[in-house]
Amino acid sequence: MRILLVGAGGTLGGAVRRALAERGHEVIGVGRSGGDVKADVTDPESVARLYASTGRLDAVAVAAGDAVFGPLADLTAEDFAATFRGKALSQIELVRQGTRHIAPTGSFTLVSGILAEEPIASGAAASAVNGAVDAFVRAAAIEIAPQRVNAVSPTVVEESLPAYGPFFRGMEAVPVSRVATAYVRSVEGAQTGRVYRVH
């Protein structure tokens, strides 16, 4: 398959890229400042240029999304707006425009996260946006068939504990390779409207 992978340069994205490439897929990495293709997926016009430049695809996967963390009392309206742009609206736009650019039976794999179900202090914006992504996947699945859309909802990964461990006290981390396996399941499988929880 020919797969567009957003966030291929990150910890999760790198693992997803390796897992898909090892299975014989052609992976086109997308990043804001690097990768095979540069694009800012928070900008709908940039998304349009991205699809125009990459040609026909079999799948699109997202392994990145920005969220603002901080005490609810300190978060501003712009913090919430930035989080929704960075993780929900960007992924929604990739699906909205992407249905015209992937194969008739192609798929989208989005990323949400454990905070939709297990909130933490200072994570209200991330919880809200993860829940939005999960809900969008279930709704979009009934409209874009036979194309498919799923989400991968991981907990914190072991490789990111130095940066994010203090936010996820008491939550068991998982190896990033285990999260990447859920992407393989979504891309190569037949299910749609699913949220694959890797907790």
Secondary structure by P-SEA (a helix, b strand, c coil): cbbbbcccccaaaaaaaaaaaaaccbbbbbcccccccccccccaaaaaaaaaacccccbbbbcbbbbbbcccccccaaaaaaaaaaccaaaaaaaaccccccccccbbbbbbcccccccccccaaaaaaaaaaaaaaaaaaaccccbbbbbbbbccccccccccccccccbbbbbaaaaaaaaaaaaaccccccccccc
